[in-house]
Amino acid sequence: MELGEQLQKLREQKNMSREELAQEMNVSRQAEYKWENNKGYPDIENLIKLSNLYNITLDELIKGDRSFQKK
């Protein structure tokens, strides 16, 4: 599963809209949209925030996406 798909699934499990997540993360809706659609990746600071928000480890968050690991 690509990182974007996982981020979307996790957001939906928390019943959050993209706008709510963007506000929580202090990023634009466009940035959050790019993350979920694999058009961009969150930086390490935002990956840490996401892992805390979703209560998962960084490993769980990024290990499933081989293309992200290469970057």
C-alpha positions in Angstrom: 0.0 0.0 0.0 1.3 3.4 -0.9 1.8 6.0 1.8 -1.0 8.2 0.4 -3.6 5.4 0.5 -2.6 4.6 4.1 -2.9 8.2 5.1 -6.3 8.5 3.6 -7.5 5.3 5.3 -6.1 6.4 8.7 -7.8 9.8 8.3 -11.1 8.2 7.4 -10.9 5.9 10.4 -10.6 8.9 12.6 -13.6 10.4 10.9 -11.7 13.5 9.9 -12.1 15.6 6.8 -9.1 16.7 4.8 -9.6 20.2 6.1 -9.8 19.1 9.7 -6.5 17.2 9.3 -4.8 20.1 7.6 -5.8 22.4 10.4 -4.6 19.8 13.0 -1.3 19.4 11.2 -1.0 23.2 10.5 -0.5 22.6 6.7 -2.6 23.6 3.7 -5.4 21.5 2.4 -3.4 21.3 -0.8 -0.4 19.8 1.0 -2.6 17.2 2.7 -4.3 16.4 -0.6 -0.9 15.9 -2.3 0.1 13.5 0.5 -3.0 11.4 0.1 -2.6 11.3 -3.7 1.1 10.5 -3.7 1.9 13.8 -5.4 4.1 14.8 -2.5 5.4 13.4 0.8 5.2 14.9 4.3 8.6 15.9 5.7 10.0 14.1 8.8 8.4 16.6 11.2 5.0 16.0 9.7 5.5 12.2 9.5 6.1 12.3 13.3 3.0 14.4 13.9 1.0 12.0 11.8 2.3 9.0 13.6 1.4 10.6 16.9 -2.1 11.7 15.7 -2.9 8.2 14.4 -1.1 6.4 17.3 1.1 4.3 15.1 4.9 4.0 14.7 6.8 5.7 12.0 7.7 2.2 10.8 4.1 1.3 10.4 3.4 4.5 8.6 6.2 4.3 5.9 7.4 0.8 5.6 4.6 -0.3 3.3 5.5 2.2 0.6 8.7 1.1 -1.2 8.8 4.1 -3.4 8.8 6.4 -0.4 11.6 4.5 1.2 13.7 5.0 -1.9 13.3 8.8 -1.5 
